[in-house]
């Protein structure tokens, strides 16, 4: 939870101030260096959150389905290891995708059709052959959404089976409160990620894409 809280704070810090400046002022601009920094940081944090949400689903599975083994399995060493994997995995994805995207030659105009400097918007801004970048975007984003989301859904299937065996209403309520907030975040995060990164070329309404961002 502390990792997710720090990540959400960094998410807000990396995007909201510049977004508010652009929404308020007549000059909606950002420097190239600022755009590059935002591209790397935003993708790093987003990829890290995708992995952390999967780790949290596993944590809830252990707490509800294997309560007697929870303290021994989810020990501090394993928690730190999983958190490190999440942060480093997100960083690796950001370095690969952002670096490949920034190698594309830019067209004459420099207008980013989005509130943020994200990979799909930067690819649209570029000239030349973009097929490799689009394939890389689809492949990596499919991996970072399909794998964690599958593990989350499998975990919650096991959790649902365990909850149905709980005889008391109080136990049902406790399990429901434990999982509800996480499920809401999962739906919002992965829904927006799939729409924004895996379907950018299939959605003609740019206003909807900006709203999702």
Secondary structure, 3 states (H helix, E strand, C coil): CHHHHHHHHHHHHHHHHHHHHHHHCCCCCCCHHHHHHHHHHHHHHHHHHHHHHHHHHHHHHHHHHCHHHHHHHCCHHHHHHHHHHHHHHHHHHHHHHHHHHHCCCECCCCCCCCCCCCHHHHHHHECCCCHHHHHHHHHHHHHHHHHHHHHHHHHHHHHHHHHHCCCCHHHHHHHHHHHHHHHHHHHHHHHHHHHHHHCCCCCCCHHHHHHHC
